[in-house]
Amino acid sequence: MSALRDRINAHLPIVLQFLSTASLVAIALSAICGSQSLKELAGSHEMGGSTEIHEGHSHQ
């Protein structure tokens, strides 16, 4: 039992570092995807707004 505990204690810092790095990568990827989604949303909102303005001017 002691040998298993020693193995776990020896590998624990490596595992924790890996989990920390993996979580930082996941956060970075979600931030990149979120910013791209916001750009698309803002772009589609601008396109929709300009279309409504053009339709309003053509009916006058």
N, C-alpha and C positions, 0 to 999 in steps of 0.2 A: 504494500500500500504506500509505503514511504517513497519507493522508486517512482511510482506513478505521479505522486505529488511533486517530486523533484523535476520530473519531465515537464509537467504542466507549468511549474514555476519558471522553468528555463525557457519555455516557448511563449509564455504569456506576453512579455513585452513585444515580441515580434507580431503576435496576433493582434494586440491592441493597436500597434502602429499601422498595421495593414487596414484594420477597421477604420481608423482615423483618416487615413489617406483615401480609402474608398468612399467614406462619407463626404469628404471635401470634394472629390471628383463628382459625386452625385449632386451636391449643392451647386457646383459650377455649371454642370450640364443643365440643371433645371433653371438656373438663372439665364443661361444662353437661350434655351427654348422659350422661356417666358418673355425675354426681350424681343425675340423674333415674333412671337404671337402679338405682343403689344404693337410692334411696328406694322404688322399686317392689319390689325384692328384699326389703328390710326389711319393707315392708308385707305382702307375700305370706307372709313367714315368720311375722309376728305373727298373721295370719289363720289360717294352718295350725296354729300352736301353740294358739290359742284353741279351734279346732275339736276338736283332740285332747283338750284338757282337758274340754270339754263332753261329748264322747263317753265319756270315762272316768267322769264323774260320773253319766251317765245309766244306765250298766250296773251301778252299785253298788246 
